[in-house]
Amino acid sequence: MIYRSPLPAVAVPEATVPEHVLEHAHHNDKVALVDAVTGEAITYAELVEQVGRTAKGLVRNGIRPGDTVAIASLNRPRFAVGLHAVMAAGATAALINPVLPPHDVDKLKKLANATTTLDLDDLPEGDAEALPRTDPRGTAAILFSSGTTGRTKAVKLSHRAIVANLEQHRPGWRIDSTDVLAANLPFFHIYGFTIILNSGLLGGATLVTLPRSDAGTYLRRLAGHRVTRAFLVPPLAAAIADHEEPPPRQHLKLVLCGAAPLDDAIRREAERKLGAPVRQGYGLTEAGGTHQTFDDDLESDPTSVGVLCPGTEARIVEPGTDRDADEGEMLIRGPQVMDGYLNDDEATRQAFVDGWLRTGDLVRVRDGRFHVVDRIKEMIKYKGYQVAPAELEDVLRKHPAVKDAAVVGAPDRVNGEIPRAFVVTQGVVTAEELMAFVEAEVAPYKKVRRVEFVAEIPKSVSGKVLRRLLKEDSA
């Protein structure tokens, strides 16, 4: 069975990312990006001018089509200049998390074949060089898979794939010049790259770049900049839900949460604090955003990740097979899908089956809307039963003494694996009490059999639990 979007497929322009995103920005004096802390701001007209000048400076300095230029920076207005200048020069932008240790940054640069790193504080300039003609089907950007369950891979995204994904979101999210977007999620991640930065610029909105902060500061900045669309990951949603001070009056019309499943109790409380609908979306580095909740469909099931984006198709199959299933691995097909992993033909081959991209996520569909259960690789196999860690984590977080929790499979000689919980507390509770609490809420084979109290749950920048680190402790 093939699932399709309720909206018709969109036309994909034959254009590069800079051509498409900045097509109507040349004479626009509206602020495109502003930094909430430094006040640094760039108008759309200045953005176009600076992108062109920097692209020509890169060409003058020897950057050619086929080269890869690394960008390692936190969110700031000049990130957009550097990113689009690299692509306008015909090169590929490799986007790297700047807070990684230097040896990890060097490792990712090598993985992406990057020959140089662009310094956003010292952008090259040129005015006489003609820019090369760039093939829209060439590689525009390299983003890195999260590595939550295994080794990091370099994902190749073509101009056409990115442009297609931007066009796929426009019918559902009607971002326009009246919008102000909170740009707090990293631009080097697919969520920040496509859903916030480039979707916002394409729609003519103003983007407010925000550093990581506590929930109170975040809420004040949303209100102060009159943000209309905010973007969350589950840890930030939980922090907002737990924030005790009365929040300032907001101007939000929609809040999107992604990168990992969101506990519904947290969603409801965050929604109350923010005064706007909090809805979920779904995507992955290898295919951008594939599911969304439309602006005019906010009353539908808020526990889902919405429906397929226009032009995207999906199948649900029994993991490791080609048999349709009510609940199983989701396969994706569409023009936004990656070209493959750089210099890793075997991983690319394993990622696809008959033209369909394996997502690795266990999903079910109800009334046309998709629900993400968990990562297949993270499912716990207890006596032949499949146990979803996310389900147990949701139950644990309902206990008043639990602030956060993560569950992994711990090796067990008799049972194969047993659910082991790592818990951050906000009150006095024993391991036995927590195990009994979970046991009362789930089937017998799902109950937690070990509890360890920790100070913090390790998570990626996008909010995903780094279960591989916890599993190392469970080995």
Protein Blocks (a to p, Z undefined) as FASTA:
>chain_A
ZZddfbdcdddddddfklmmmmmmmmccbdfbdcfklopacdfklmmmmmmmmmmmmmmn
opaehiacdddddddfklmmmmmmmmmnopacddddfkbcfklmmmmmmmnopabdcdfk
lccddfkbccddddfkbcfbdcddeklnmccddddddfklmmmmmmmmmmmmccdfkbcc
ddfbcfkbmklmmmmmmmmmmnopacdddddddfklmmmmmmmnopabdcddfklmmmmm
mpmbdcdddfbfbdcdehiacdfklmmmmmmmnopacddddddfklopfbdcdfklmmbc
fkbgbjadehiacddddehiabdcfbdcdddddfkbcfbdehilklmmmmpgghiacehi
acddeehiacdfbdfklpcceehiacdfklmmmmmmmpmkbmbdcddddddfknopacdd
ddddfbdcdfklmmmmmmmmmcfklpcfbdcddfbdcddfkopacfklmmmmmZZ
